[in-house]
Amino acid sequence: MELVLRKLNENDEQSFLDGAKEWEDESLSWYSFIWKPGMRFQEMLSSLQKETVGIDLLPGRVPHTMLYGFLDGKIVGRVSVRHELNEYLRKRGGHIGYAVAKKFRNKGYATEMVRQAMGYCKQIGISSIMITCADGNIPSWKIIERFNGKLEDRIWDEEDKEMIRRYWITFSSYRSNANL
Ligand SMILES: CC(C)(COP(=O)(O)OP(=O)(O)OC[C@H]1O[C@@H](n2cnc3c(N)ncnc32)[C@H](O)[C@@H]1OP(=O)(O)O)[C@@H](O)C(=O)NCCC(=O)NCCS
């Protein structure tokens, strides 16, 4: 079954609500930054659309697109694409962040979602993609290194009290990986 990474549309309400159930014992922000139980789906769609075009952004937020990974009608995870970096994202967050629900992990879905997200980054003119992850998040940095991410540095994140890795992926380094 082919994984498709795309924006949500008005036909996705049930898939979205079903997908949210997979995050009940983890932070919901891994699934959605906007939606909370009880929020109308249409309201979320319109907020997502505004974020994508950069209207009514909250302080400290940059234009952003949320893409969801669909497999056979089910949402397995999401990728958040920040269209530009600010001071905060440069330190932690970078251009893209991703998450896959527990029951779908370790099947290559995050790797595939990141691969497709890079195509989206290219479309919107990001040629050099920054990705950060916790030093101990082995699956996450394996994904980044699979795409030939170059480690810029490891820095201490005072907010979360952990070491984080900051990587850059360029389209030329990504293409040179024959396995992708
Ligand atoms: C990080 C995360 C997105 C990975 O999703 P996933 O779909 O399981 O990832 P994949 O199946 O594509 O696996 C990626 C790599 O990690 C490896 N991997 C997966 N789970 C692993 C584990 N528990 N321990 C070690 N390696 C693991 C895979 O073998 C694969 O490596 P390979 O390409 O060398 O085979 C997922 O664990 C998650 O959502 N975690 C919570 C949110 C998060 O941490 N997001 C990243 C923020 S930077």
The ligand as a Gaussian input file, in Angstrom:
#p B3LYP/6-31G(d) Opt

LIG

0 1
 C       10.954000       9.332000      15.215000
 C        9.748000       8.659000      14.534000
 C        9.049000       9.705000      13.676000
 C       10.269000       7.523000      13.656000
 O        9.154000       6.980000      12.951000
 P        9.189000       5.542000      12.266000
 O        8.084000       5.498000      11.278000
 O        9.242000       4.509000      13.319000
 O       10.587000       5.606000      11.512000
 P       11.077000       4.583000      10.387000
 O       10.307000       3.319000      10.496000
 O       11.088000       5.311000       9.094000
 O       12.552000       4.245000      10.880000
 C       13.603000       5.151000      10.779000
 C       14.892000       4.491000      11.195000
 O       14.895000       4.304000      12.617000
 C       15.073000       2.931000      12.929000
 N       14.271000       2.681000      14.109000
 C       12.930000       2.717000      14.225000
 N       12.587000       2.493000      15.493000
 C       13.743000       2.323000      16.176000
 C       14.055000       2.090000      17.519000
 N       13.083000       1.991000      18.448000
 N       15.362000       2.017000      17.901000
 C       16.348000       2.139000      16.975000
 N       16.105000       2.381000      15.663000
 C       14.823000       2.456000      15.289000
 C       14.600000       2.174000      11.707000
 O       15.186000       0.897000      11.621000
 C       15.074000       3.101000      10.613000
 O       16.460000       2.940000      10.432000
 P       17.045000       2.338000       9.060000
 O       16.609000       3.291000       7.978000
 O       18.509000       2.299000       9.294000
 O       16.383000       1.006000       8.931000
 C        8.767000       8.063000      15.582000
 O        9.493000       7.263000      16.480000
 C        8.021000       9.119000      16.378000
 O        7.006000       9.637000      15.923000
 N        8.504000       9.477000      17.561000
 C        7.867000      10.517000      18.381000
 C        8.003000      11.859000      17.734000
 C        9.431000      12.206000      17.409000
 O       10.357000      11.914000      18.169000
 N        9.625000      12.842000      16.244000
 C       10.924000      13.268000      15.770000
 C       11.211000      14.620000      16.273000
 S       12.822000      15.178000      15.707000

